[in-house]
Amino acid sequence: MTGDLRDRTAIVGIGHSGAARDLGVLPGVYTTTTCVQAIRDAGLELSDIDGITTLPPQTPPGYNDPDVSYMIEQLGLPGVRWYGTGLGGGVGPGLIGDAAIALATGQCNYVLAFRTMVAPRPGMTYNYMGKDGASGPLAFTLPYGLGVFMQYFAPWYRRYRYERGLTDEQMGAYVVAMRDNASRNERAVFRTPITMDEYLASPFVCEPLRRFDCDLPVDVCGAFVMTTAERAKDLAQQPVYVSAVSTGTGPRPDMIFWHDYTQSAGYFAGSSLWEGSGLSPSDMDFAMMYDGFAPLVLLGLEEYGLVPQGEVGAFLESGAHRAGGALPLNPHGGNNSEGRSHAIGHVVEATLQLRGQAGTRQVPGAEACMINGGALKLAGAAVLHT
């Protein structure tokens, strides 16, 4: 997002369903409740919403899919003038970018953005594409059992470890810290701290990726409301301004035939993120790093300029990422501990932190942060401040 859009929009309301293996109600129910919560948090009426954006829902067969059309009807929105489906990769940051562009160009006045996730139910085959999905490069993988995302990511992680000299203990330092952060997060699914010994003893799911490196599929919905900076001044909450948004991918957007396994799409999103933002990586009081798989944080810290290349392992080993450290990461525990939400939980937590409403998780003096999302071939990021 170019500099002429800097600080022209703001997040003014948030909602979160909490994460659980089973929330006990259909996705349409907890999505509706969460969206209403975000609208009310902003001090708005449902009828004020004239823009809406999300991504296609991930719901099992037979469930009511809370997509844009469904939510317009459920909320009784009288006249939506603009709708979108997420800008680029990253989901959470991408939805921010989608809404910011629509608002700054006058397409609408108030945008509701949401993301709904649904945990697999008994008998479901989760996230496996199978041989019937084979086409293009996938024709060389799916028929032979390579069809789950963690299988694609493991070679990237192995290459990164080799090139950077990363140790198990350095990676474990991140995961252990996230469990500690999540112990103070009432929305999180994993709230029991773990030790380094427990991390190292956790089994491999696809070596070198351990079970504790992976987030948990959950029932969850996160939502936020955005409007223009001028309108935001008159609403119920302190505005959280959008300083910059960027998305990106590489020259060969395929997870197998990628050009460099030590560099993800975040490199391309990060190359333009700070241009015209008025802020720099050194201005960030905390960072919300996407961690659907914990090792994605290693790439993100380098690619968005938060930690120099080759120094991420030492950064984590030093504890600089922990609460009270030089650059606290994911005070809510990240997707790694809160539950898989494709970084929509990161947006909610960032807003709470910047409004000074995060309770025992609060980062003192928090005024600016960045959020990234996406993995491997697609990436998105945003810079927020008060």
Sequence and secondary structure as in RCSB ss.txt:
>XXXX:A:sequence
MTGDLRDRTAIVGIGHSGAARDLGVLPGVYTTTTCVQAIRDAGLELSDIDGITTLPPQTPPGYNDPDVSYMIEQL
GLPGVRWYGTGLGGGVGPGLIGDAAIALATGQCNYVLAFRTMVAPRPGMTYNYMGKDGASGPLAFTLPYGLGVFM
QYFAPWYRRYRYERGLTDEQMGAYVVAMRDNASRNERAVFRTPITMDEYLASPFVCEPLRRFDCDLPVDVCGAFV
MTTAERAKDLAQQPVYVSAVSTGTGPRPDMIFWHDYTQSAGYFAGSSLWEGSGLSPSDMDFAMMYDGFAPLVLLG
LEEYGLVPQGEVGAFLESGAHRAGGALPLNPHGGNNSEGRSHAIGHVVEATLQLRGQAGTRQVPGAEACMINGGA
LKLAGAAVLHT
>XXXX:A:secstr
  GGGTTSEEEEEEEE   BS  SS HHHHHHHHHHHHHHHTT  GGG  EEE    B  TTS    HHHHHHHH
T S   EEE  SSS SHHHHHHHHHHHHHTTS SEEEEEEEE    TT   S   GGG  GGGGGTGGGT  SHH
HHHHHHHHHHHHHHT  HHHHHHHHHHHHHHHTT TT S  S   HHHHHHS EEETTEEGGGB    BEEEEEE
EEEHHHHTTSSS  EEEEEEEEE  SS  SSS S TT  THHHHHHHHTTTTS  GGG SEEE   SBTTHHHHH
HHHTTSS TT HHHHHHHTTTSTTSSS B TT HHHHH   TTHHHHHHHHHHHTT  GGG  TT  EEEEEE  
TT EEEEEEE 
